[in-house]
Each structure stands twice: as C-alpha cells, then as structure tokens.
Amino acid sequence: MRQRPFALYTAMAFGYAFLYLPILSLIVYSFNESRLVTVWAGFSTRWYGELFRNESLLDAAMNSFVVATTAATFSVTLGTLAGLALSRLGRFRGRTMLSIMTSAPLVMPEVMLGLSSLLLFVSMQQLIGWPDGRGITTITIAHVTLCTSYVTIIVQSRLAQLDESLEEAAMDLGARPWKVFFLVTLPVIAPALIAGWLLAFTLSLDDLVIASFVSGPDSTTLPIEVYSKVRLGLTPEVNALATLIIVFVTAVITLVGWIVHRSKPSRT
C-alpha cells in the first residue's frame, strides 16, 4: 500500500486542531469553578445549575430553537418547490425572476436583508395592521427568506443529478405526477432535503444581524442574548449552554448520518 506523505497528515492535524480545539476548550471551561470564562479555578458543574436557573438565557435559547425549527421546515418546503420549478419545468414566464429572487439573499449583506425586512413589516403593519409589532413571527419570516435560497440551491443541484428516466419509467407504468414525486423523486432527494434542513436550522440558530432588526422586546434570540452579555461580561453559563447545544447537534447529525447510511443500498 502506498505510504501517505507526512506533510498530508501534518496539514490534516493542524486543520482539525484549528477547527475543533476552540470547541474543545469551550467544553472544558464550561466545567470551570471561576466566574471568569478565561481563568481556570478548578473543576465544577456549578454553572450548569446556574444555567437552569437563568430564565432569560433559557427563554432566548427556546426562542432560537422554535424559530430555527419553524424556519428550516418552511425553507425546505419552499426551497423544494422552487428547486423543482427551476430544474423540471424548463423555460417558463417568470423563471428568470424566480432564479434571481432565490439567489439574491445568498449575495446580499445581512444588514440589507434585516433592514428591508424591517421596512416591509412596518409598512404592512401600517397598511393592514399585521404583523402587530415585531416578534417570533417576524424573525421566522425573515429567516425563511434567507434560508430558502440555500435550500433551493441544494435541491436544484440534487435534481440536476437525478436520472430523469426513473421518473419517466414510473409515468410510463401509469403513475400520476404527484405519485411519481412522492414515491420516486422524494426518496431519492431525501438526503438533500435533510442537508438543506440542517443547514437552514444552523443559519437561523446562528443569525444575529437579521434578528436584531426584526425582533421585539419579548422575542430575544440566543445570539442577541449572548451578544448583550459579551458587552456586560460573560459567565461560564454561556459555555454550559453551548456545550449542551454541541452535544445535542452532534447527536442529531450522528443519527441523521446513520439513517442516510442505512438507506443506501448495500453493494454485493
């Protein structure tokens, strides 16, 4: 077997260290006794108890998870429809506009997206009385606008690789278009939908700029809460919450990877 060059393993080691050592240090310092996040004073689980007594931080985390879950679900639905239209309907009136609308949020600064969303919601409130102020609903709508673009690109790319003869064979056998989609197309692109959902969930959970424009006083998300604490002084409670989120996300990704692996046909 050909020997791998030493330089390759060295570069891989430095790359993984660059990516994961900060996360590892965050997990270690979540068990810190000191009130300062950068000074080690001994092992303790004190801040996990403090975390579950910090209602503002827990409420912000819950708001973020609700918004991220809802936004990711709607983004996958809209992104799948947009991806199907762009990859399966050929040339139609409005195709160019649809393509531009789904691609614009990818290259537009988040400050512009947040400001334009705020102006839209203020104008709608003055015209029709909805939404009644800014809150979870406005944050979710703004995040769907952002995340749908990413999902559309993922779904469209997967559909471009799909062998259309599978769908044609199903229709030749008498299956209606909706049945072809649910029994043939959807199972094949399911990994892309899962990837799109996870990406949309991560983008929504991590967003600070857009949420700061369209959030209200009772709809603080986790990034906004953490940013406010950075200015006032962080405590290891944030490290503890981040550790729990890392464990949860790792478990979800592992489970999804296992499901995708099991869904692949075995090679004999």
C-alpha positions in Angstrom: 0.0 0.0 0.0 1.3 3.4 -0.9 2.6 5.4 2.0 0.8 8.7 2.8 3.1 11.7 2.9 3.9 13.0 6.3 3.0 16.5 5.2 -0.6 15.5 4.4 -1.1 14.1 8.0 0.5 17.2 9.5 -1.8 19.5 7.5 -4.8 17.5 8.5 -3.8 17.6 12.2 -3.4 21.4 12.1 -6.6 21.7 10.2 -8.6 19.7 12.7 -6.9 21.4 15.6 -7.8 24.8 14.1 -11.4 23.8 13.8 -12.1 21.8 16.9 -9.7 23.0 19.6 -11.7 26.2 20.3 -14.8 24.0 20.7 -13.0 21.6 23.0 -11.7 24.5 25.1 -15.3 25.9 25.4 -16.5 22.5 26.7 -13.6 22.3 29.2 -14.2 25.8 30.5 -17.9 25.0 31.0 -16.8 23.0 34.0 -14.8 25.9 35.4 -15.3 26.9 39.0 -14.3 30.5 38.3 -16.8 33.2 37.4 -14.4 34.4 34.7 -14.6 32.4 31.4 -10.9 32.6 30.7 -9.5 31.8 34.2 -9.4 28.2 35.3 -10.1 27.7 39.0 -10.9 24.0 39.3 -13.5 21.5 38.1 -17.1 22.2 38.9 -20.6 21.7 37.5 -21.8 24.8 39.2 -22.6 26.7 36.0 -24.9 24.0 34.7 -27.0 24.5 37.8 -26.8 28.3 37.3 -27.8 27.9 33.7 -31.1 26.1 34.6 -31.9 29.0 36.9 -31.2 31.6 34.3 -34.7 32.2 32.8 -33.6 34.9 30.3 -30.9 32.7 28.8 -33.2 29.6 28.7 -36.0 31.7 27.1 -33.7 33.1 24.5 -32.4 29.5 23.7 -36.0 28.3 23.4 -37.0 31.2 21.1 -34.0 30.4 18.9 -34.9 26.7 18.7 -38.5 27.4 17.9 -37.6 30.0 15.2 -34.9 27.7 13.7 -37.1 24.6 13.6 -40.0 26.5 12.0 -37.8 28.5 9.6 -36.0 25.3 8.5 -39.2 23.4 7.9 -40.8 26.2 5.8 -37.5 26.8 4.0 -37.3 23.1 2.9 -40.9 23.2 1.7 -40.5 26.4 -0.3 -36.9 25.5 -1.4 -38.1 22.1 -2.7 -40.9 23.7 -4.7 -38.5 26.4 -6.2 -35.9 23.7 -7.0 -38.4 21.6 -8.8 -39.7 24.5 -10.8 -36.2 25.6 -11.8 -35.0 22.1 -12.7 -38.1 20.4 -14.1 -40.4 23.0 -15.7 -37.9 24.1 -18.4 -38.3 27.7 -19.6 -41.4 29.4 -18.4 -42.6 33.0 -17.9 -41.1 34.3 -14.7 -38.2 31.8 -14.5 -35.5 34.4 -14.6 -37.3 36.5 -11.9 -37.7 33.3 -9.7 -34.0 32.5 -10.2 -32.9 36.0 -9.2 -35.2 36.1 -6.2 -33.9 32.8 -4.9 -30.3 33.7 -5.4 -30.3 37.4 -4.2 -30.3 36.6 -0.4 -27.1 34.5 -1.0 -25.1 37.5 -2.1 -26.9 40.3 -0.3 -25.4 41.5 3.0 -27.4 40.5 6.1 -27.7 44.1 7.1 -29.6 44.9 3.9 -31.9 41.8 4.5 -32.6 42.9 8.0 -33.3 46.5 7.1 -35.5 45.6 4.2 -37.4 43.1 6.3 -38.0 45.7 9.0 -39.3 48.2 6.5 -41.6 45.6 5.0 -43.1 44.7 8.3 -43.5 48.3 9.4 -45.3 49.1 6.0 -47.5 46.0 6.3 -48.5 47.0 9.9 -49.5 50.5 8.7 -51.4 49.2 5.7 -53.2 46.1 7.0 -52.4 46.0 10.7 -50.3 42.9 10.5 -47.9 42.0 12.0 -48.8 43.5 15.3 -45.3 44.5 16.3 -42.1 42.6 15.9 -41.6 39.1 17.5 -41.1 35.4 16.8 -43.3 35.6 13.7 -41.3 38.4 12.0 -38.0 36.7 12.9 -39.2 33.4 11.4 -40.4 35.1 8.2 -37.1 36.9 7.8 -35.1 33.7 8.4 -37.2 31.8 5.9 -36.4 34.4 3.3 -32.7 33.8 3.9 -32.7 30.1 4.3 -34.9 29.2 1.3 -32.2 30.4 -1.0 -29.7 27.8 0.4 -32.2 25.0 0.3 -33.2 25.8 -3.3 -29.5 25.6 -4.4 -29.1 22.2 -2.7 -32.3 20.7 -4.0 -31.8 22.1 -7.5 -28.2 20.6 -7.6 -29.5 17.2 -6.5 -32.3 17.2 -9.0 -29.8 18.0 -11.8 -28.0 14.7 -10.9 -31.2 12.7 -10.8 -31.7 10.3 -13.7 -35.0 11.5 -15.2 -35.5 8.1 -16.8 -36.6 6.8 -13.3 -39.5 9.3 -13.3 -40.3 8.7 -16.9 -40.4 4.9 -16.3 -42.8 5.5 -13.4 -45.1 7.6 -15.6 -45.0 5.0 -18.4 -46.2 2.4 -15.9 -49.3 4.6 -15.1 -48.2 6.6 -12.1 -49.6 10.1 -11.9 -47.1 13.1 -11.5 -47.9 13.5 -7.7 -47.3 9.8 -7.1 -44.0 9.9 -9.1 -42.9 12.8 -6.9 -43.7 11.1 -3.6 -42.7 7.5 -4.5 -39.7 8.2 -6.8 -38.3 11.7 -6.7 -38.8 12.5 -3.0 -37.0 9.3 -1.6 -34.0 10.0 -4.0 -33.6 13.6 -3.0 -34.3 12.9 0.7 -30.6 13.3 1.7 -30.5 16.7 0.0 -33.7 17.7 1.9 -32.1 16.6 5.2 -28.9 18.5 4.4 -30.9 21.6 3.5 -33.0 21.4 6.7 -29.8 21.1 8.8 -28.2 24.0 7.0 -31.3 26.2 7.3 -31.6 25.3 11.0 -27.9 26.2 11.6 -28.2 29.5 9.7 -31.3 30.5 11.7 -29.9 29.5 15.0 -26.7 31.4 14.4 -28.2 34.6 13.0 -27.7 37.8 14.9 -27.8 40.6 12.3 -31.2 40.0 10.7 -32.9 39.0 14.1 -31.7 42.2 15.7 -33.7 44.2 13.1 -36.9 42.3 13.3 -37.1 41.1 16.9 -39.1 42.7 19.7 -38.6 43.1 23.4 -40.2 39.8 24.2 -38.6 37.8 21.4 -34.9 37.8 22.2 -33.0 35.0 20.5 -29.9 33.3 21.8 -27.3 35.2 19.6 -28.8 38.5 20.7 -28.8 37.5 24.4 -25.1 36.3 24.2 -24.1 39.4 22.3 -25.6 41.6 25.1 -23.8 39.5 27.7 -20.5 40.0 25.8 -20.7 43.7 26.4 -21.6 43.3 30.1 -19.3 40.3 30.8 -19.7 36.7 30.0 -20.1 33.9 32.7 -19.5 30.2 32.2 -23.3 29.8 32.0 -22.9 30.5 28.3 -20.2 27.9 28.0 -22.5 25.4 29.6 -25.4 26.2 27.3 -23.1 26.0 24.3 -21.8 22.6 25.4 -25.4 21.2 25.7 -26.2 22.6 22.2 -23.0 21.0 20.8 -23.9 17.6 22.4 -27.5 17.9 21.0 -26.4 18.9 17.5 -23.7 16.1 17.4 -26.3 13.5 18.4 -28.7 14.7 15.7 -26.1 14.8 13.0 -24.9 11.3 14.0 -28.4 10.0 13.9 -29.1 11.6 10.5 -25.8 10.2 9.2 -26.7 6.7 10.4 -30.2 6.9 8.8 -28.7 8.1 5.5 -26.1 5.3 5.6 -28.7 2.7 6.3 -30.9 4.0 3.4 -28.1 3.4 0.9 -28.4 0.1 -1.0 -25.8 -2.4 0.1 -23.2 -3.4 -2.6 -22.8 -7.1 -3.1 
